[in-house]
């Protein structure tokens, strides 16, 4: 009998402790308390604590006084925490819930900024990874975000920085094409290299990569026996870059970026594209 009573008392005690713990976990603070705690945490650089309070604020007061500001602060807190995908998702959510907000330009800017830095994060700081050699998808997304910002809010406080980043993105994408062209030259795939270089000239005419693109075009055209294409590329190079190392003291085009190795008949016919396709970038 005593053992039964003890068991009942023990069970009651466990239930009471569990109830107390549950009540403590479910204690809801005033809306302003969550907001003030989040702001204080952000000001002190504790963005994990800030996110915790902002998430609670959105959970318990989704339509409260600080709801919209909390959504904006979540974007910033995640970005500062290097949670770039999370920051972009938070920006998407804000724009979906507040399409007419006066702060929509900020959300667009932060969404673009997160994409802009997504492939230049911590790994880039510690490993010698050429950004131009990486998948340009995130950079293209950032360009679209910044472009939308400029189209919708040309007078935004973030417009000037967005324009500068768009220029940087164009230059990166152009450099990526040059990286691919160099790869094809190593593979003796000169037609593919020419296509990549020509793409730079046609689509990124103000990028620093144009000079090298023209040299590659001239040399590959010359190798392929397309004299007019070669002469046009050389003329364009001389007009825009007269001091290029591609010209000798007499102004003659002397660059030779191609590695003219002995090639099999198959390589000649296919321009080197019958090699190890698994290692080639998509053209």
N, C-alpha and C positions, 0 to 999 in steps of 0.2 A: 504493500500500500504506500509506504513511504517512498519507494522508488518511483511509483506512478506520480505521486505529488511532485517529487523533485523534477521529473521529466516534464510535467505540465508547467511548473514554474520556469524551467529552463527555456521551454518553447515560447512562453509568454515574453520572457526577457529578450529572446532573439527577435521576436516580432516587434517589440517596442524599440529596440536598437535600430532595426531596419527601417522602421517608420520614421524615427528621428533623422536617420541619415538621408532618407528619401526627401523628407521635408526640407532638410538643409540644402540638398542639391537643387530642389525645385524652387528655392527662394528667389523671387523675382524682385530686382531692384527698380527704383524709379527710373523713368526714361532718361532724365537729365543726368542721373548718376552714371549710367552706362556711357553716355556721350562724353561727359567730363572725364571719366576714367580713360576713355579711348584717346581723347585729345592730349591728356597728360602723358599717356604712354607714348604717343607719337612724338610729342615734343622732347621726350627724353630718349628717343631712338629705340624704344622697346616695341617694335611693330608686331611681334607675336601677341603681346598683351593687348595691343590696340585692336588687332583682328578679333581676338576673343570677345572683347566688349562690343565691338561693332556687330559681330554675328549675333550676340545676345540681343542687342538693340533691334536688329532687323527681325529676329525671331519673335520677340515679345511685343514690339511696337512697330509692325510693318507699315502702318499708316500714320505714324506719330509725327510729332513736330520735327524730329531730326532724321526722319527716314531717308529723304533724298540726299542730305549731306552725308549720312552714314554710308550710303551706297558709293558716293564719290570718294570718301575716305578709305573704303575697302580697296578701291582701285589703287590708290596711292600706297596704302600699307603693303599690299601684295607686291607691288612693283619694288618697293624698298626692301622687301624680304627676298628679292630676286625670284619670286614666283611669277615669272613673266607670262606664262600661259594662264595662270589664275588671274592676273591683272587684266589680261585681254578678255577673259571670260566675264569678269566683273564689269568691264567697260561695255561689253555687248549687252549684258543684263540691264545696265543703267539706261542705255539708249533704247532698249526695247520697252522698258517701263516708263521712261520719261522722254518720249520723242520730241516734245516741244520745250524741253527744259532750256533755260538760259545758260546752263552749264554743259550743254551737249558738245560744244566745241572742245571743252576740256576732256571729255570722255573719248572723243574721236582722236584727239592728240595723244592721249595716254595709250589708247589701243594701238596707234601707229608706233609709238615709242617702244611698246612692249615687243611688237613684231620686229622692229628695227634692231633691237638688242638681243633677240631670242637666239640668234646663231652667233652672237659675239659675247657670250656670257663668261662664266668662270673658266671654262676650258680654254678660251682664247687667251686668258691671262697667263696660263701656266704651260700651254703647249704651243709650239710653232705652227699653228694652223692658218694657212692662207685663206682669208675670208672669201676671196674671189674664186677659190676652188670648191666652195661649198654649194649646196643646193640653194638656188636663188629664190625659192618659194617664199620664205619669210620676208625677204627684202621686197619682193614684188607685192606682198600683202601690205607691208608698211607703206609702200609708194601709193597704193590705192587708198589707204586710210588718210594719208596726208593730202592726197589729191581731193578726196571728198571734203576734208576740212576746209581747204582753200576754196572749193566751189561753193560750199554752203555758208562759210563764215570768212570771207576774204579779209575782213577787218579784225579778226580775232587776235588776241594778244599772243596766240601761239602760231600765227600764220608765218611770221618771219623765220622762226626756227624750223617750221615744217618745210618751207621752201629750201632752206639750206640742206636739210636732210634728204630731200628729194634729189637734189644735185648729187649728193654723196652716193645715194642709191644708184642713180644712173651710172656714175663712174664705176661703182662696184660691179654692176651688171655688164658694163663694157669690158671691164678687166676679166670677168668670168669668160666672156667670149674669146678674149685673147689667150687665156689659159687653155681653153679647149683647142684653139687653133694651133698653139704650140704642141699640144699633145698629138694632134693629127700630123703635124710635121714630123714628129719623132716616129710616127707610124708610117711615114711616107704616104699619107693620105692627103695629097696636096689639094685635090678638089674640095674635100671637106674643110680643109684649113682655109682655103680661099673663101668659101661660103661664110665661115665664121667671121673672118676679117671684114668681108663686105657688109655683113650684118651690122658690125660696129659703126662703119662709116655711114651707113644709111639710117641707123636708128639712134646712134649716140654721137652725133657730129660735133658736139662741143666737149666731149670727154677727152682727157689726156691720152687715152688709149688709141685715138685715131691715128696718131703718127705711126705707131707700130703696126696698126691694121693696114695702113697704106703700103708699108714696106712689105708686109706679108702678101698683100694682094699683088703688088708689082712682081715680086719674085716668083710667086706661084703661077701667075698669068704667063710670065716669061718661060717658066719650065713647061707649062702646058701648051706652049706654042701660040698663045693668044696675044699677038703683038699689040693690037689696039688697046686691049684691056690693060696690058702692062704699061704702054706709053701714057694712057690716061691716068693711071694710078701714080706714075712717076711725076707727071706734070702737076697733079694735085698736091703731091708731097712737096715738090719744089716750091710751089706757090705759097703753101701754108707753113712749111718747115724748111726754109732754105738753108738753115745751118745744121740740118740733120747729118749725122755721121754716115748716113746712107750714100752721101755724095762725096766724091774726092775733091781735090783742090780745083779741078777743072769743071766741077759741077756735074760730073758724070755719075750715074747711078751705079754703085759698086757693091751694094749690099748683097749678101748671099746667106739667107737665113735657113736655107734648105740643106739637109744632110744628104748629099747625093751618093748614097751607098748603092752597091750592086743590088739590083732588084730582080726578082723572078718575073717571068711573063705574067703569072697570075696577079702579082702585085701591080704591074704596069696597067693591066687591063682594068683591075678593080680599084685602082688608086689606093691600094693598101688596106681596103676595107674588108678583106677576107681573113684578117688576122684574128686575134683573140677577142671576139666581140664582147665577151663578158667584162672586159676591162675598159671598154670604150664608153665615153659619155654619149648621151643621146644627141643626135644631130638636129 
